[in-house]
């Protein structure tokens, strides 16, 4: 049983590391791209009248919701597995 709990903790740490990496990468690309590629970010995007910088910044909202939703579902699954282990004692 203790090995199952340790394995779940390892899986959860791995999920958190990957999630944080994706979130930090997504959020820090915007200011870095504005610093290093200002001409590209100020061009009009596929949506007329909206620059790439604004489009990218607006995309951060659904990305936050999607990552939060994925984390919520995975955390529920981890909680269910821990509950199964506790009931098995």
C-alpha positions as CSV (number, residue, x, y, z in Angstrom):
1,X,0.0,0.0,0.0
2,X,2.7,2.4,0.9
3,X,4.3,1.9,-2.6
4,X,0.9,2.8,-4.2
5,X,0.8,6.1,-2.3
6,X,4.4,6.9,-3.2
7,X,3.7,6.2,-6.8
8,X,0.6,8.5,-6.7
9,X,2.7,11.3,-5.1
10,X,5.3,10.9,-7.9
11,X,2.6,11.1,-10.5
12,X,1.1,14.2,-9.0
13,X,4.5,15.9,-8.7
14,X,5.1,15.1,-12.4
15,X,1.7,16.4,-13.4
16,X,2.4,19.6,-11.4
17,X,5.8,20.1,-12.9
18,X,4.5,19.7,-16.5
19,X,1.5,22.0,-15.8
20,X,3.6,24.7,-14.3
21,X,6.2,24.4,-17.1
22,X,3.5,24.9,-19.7
23,X,1.8,27.8,-17.9
24,X,5.1,29.6,-17.3
25,X,6.3,29.1,-20.8
26,X,3.0,30.3,-22.3
27,X,2.8,33.4,-20.1
28,X,6.5,34.4,-20.5
29,X,6.5,34.0,-24.2
30,X,4.3,37.1,-24.6
31,X,6.7,39.7,-22.9
32,X,9.7,38.0,-24.4
33,X,8.2,38.1,-27.9
34,X,7.3,41.8,-27.4
35,X,11.0,42.5,-26.5
36,X,12.7,40.5,-29.2
37,X,10.1,40.6,-32.0
38,X,8.2,43.8,-31.7
39,X,7.7,44.2,-35.4
40,X,6.1,40.8,-35.8
41,X,3.9,41.2,-32.7
42,X,2.6,44.6,-33.9
43,X,1.5,43.2,-37.3
44,X,-2.2,42.6,-38.0
45,X,-3.1,39.0,-37.2
46,X,-5.6,36.7,-38.9
47,X,-8.4,38.7,-37.2
48,X,-8.6,42.1,-39.0
49,X,-7.7,45.0,-36.7
50,X,-6.1,42.9,-34.0
51,X,-2.4,42.6,-33.6
52,X,-0.6,39.3,-32.8
53,X,0.3,40.7,-29.3
54,X,-3.4,41.3,-28.5
55,X,-4.5,38.0,-30.0
56,X,-1.9,36.1,-28.0
57,X,-2.8,37.9,-24.8
58,X,-6.5,37.1,-25.3
59,X,-5.6,33.4,-25.9
60,X,-4.2,33.3,-22.4
61,X,-7.7,33.4,-20.9
62,X,-8.9,30.1,-22.5
63,X,-5.5,28.6,-21.9
64,X,-5.9,29.3,-18.2
65,X,-9.4,27.8,-18.1
66,X,-8.3,24.7,-20.0
67,X,-5.2,24.1,-17.8
68,X,-7.4,24.6,-14.7
69,X,-10.0,22.2,-16.0
70,X,-7.4,19.5,-16.8
71,X,-5.8,20.0,-13.3
72,X,-9.2,19.7,-11.6
73,X,-10.0,16.5,-13.4
74,X,-6.6,14.9,-12.7
75,X,-6.7,16.0,-9.0
76,X,-10.2,14.4,-8.7
77,X,-8.8,11.2,-10.1
78,X,-5.9,11.3,-7.6
79,X,-8.3,11.9,-4.7
80,X,-10.4,8.9,-5.8
81,X,-7.3,6.7,-5.9
82,X,-6.2,7.8,-2.5
83,X,-9.8,7.2,-1.2
84,X,-9.7,3.7,-2.6
85,X,-6.4,3.0,-0.9
86,X,-7.8,4.3,2.4
87,X,-10.9,2.1,2.1
88,X,-8.7,-0.9,1.4
89,X,-6.9,-0.7,4.7
